[in-house]
Amino acid sequence: MTKAFLFPGQGAQTIGMGRDLAEAYPAAREVFEAVDAALGEKLSTLIWEGEQDSLTLTRNAQPALMATSMAAMAALKSEGVEVTTAAFVAGHSLGEYTALCAAGALSVSDAARLLRLRGEAMQAAVPSGEGAMAAILGLDFAAVMALAEEAAQGEVCTAANDNDPAQVVISGHHAAVLRAVEIAKGKGAKRALLLPVSAPFHCALMQPAADAMAEALETVAFHAPAVPLVGNVTAEASRDPDAIRARLVEQVTGRVRWRESVAWMAANGVTETWEIGAGKALSGMVKRIAREVETRSIGSAAEVRAAVESLKDA
């Protein structure tokens, strides 16, 4: 089977994630220790013993999800499974940083610091209450783009995440997003609901955060990833460090083209995806995009061992 390793984005975080990995694998514990050291605080304590509301804060969720995914990668590596087992890596929004880290383009410490900055910059870009995001279920991308344009009325309202054939997330000014929700309901959407997020990600309102990331990314050592990255804003693969760095800046205001990314991987030979880290949301999206592609989620020690056994049986 030809594999792609996928890394989750914000929303997958849960208290306790990665703890059994750290207990079972010294290499996984070292990942959490490296993130704690990079941030100068015990983020691992928040992840394992804190309050969900605190973990969900963008500044915490982003490095925490990266740490959990990289702990799972460290556990896989200690069992003899290298990132080069995969033909491609890809990550949903912040997961793109994790994918680059997994492929050796970024260090864990640099990824932690970048994601803390990214979370804070995204939170600060728009005053609280001025922006919103909503999930539109049951309408295709073209229909959602059209209704977002209709709802904008001079404000920002656009498709932010093209997740799968029946799920598109919109982002922009609060009033415009509310208008879009009502329009979607009138156009036959199965559901149209505001999301519990703290800022309107992946739209033009995030430009101050994009500027902050452009500055920060220039200070970080980037290497060519060992495995090609399928990028959020291009929906195709690259190993060019300079191009990837530029796309990470564009990604802050740009659309996450996840549906197209998965379709591109399937068209380029991927027959199995491993979702590495917290949750199983990406696997569900993959099944709705490319039903023929098999999926596996790896976020616990037991799931690491099962994945390793699957390679022996292959």
Buried (B, 14 or more C-beta within 10 A) or exposed (E): EBBBBBBBBBBBBBBEBBBBBBEBBEBBBBBBBBBBEBBEEBBBEBBBEBEEEEBBBBBBBBBBBBBBBBBBBBBBBBBEBEBEBBBBBBBBBBBBBBBBBBBBBBBBBBBBBBBBBBBBBBBBBBEEEBBBBBBBBBBEBEBBBBBBEBBBEEBBBBBBBBBBBBBBBBBBBBBBBBBBBEBBBEBEBEBBEEBEBBBBBBBEBBEBBBBBBBEBBEEBEBEBBBBBBBBBBBBBBBBBBEEBBBBBBBBBBBBBBBBBBBBBBBEBEBBBBBBBBBBBBBBBBBBBBBEEBBBBBBBBBEBBBEBBEBBEEE
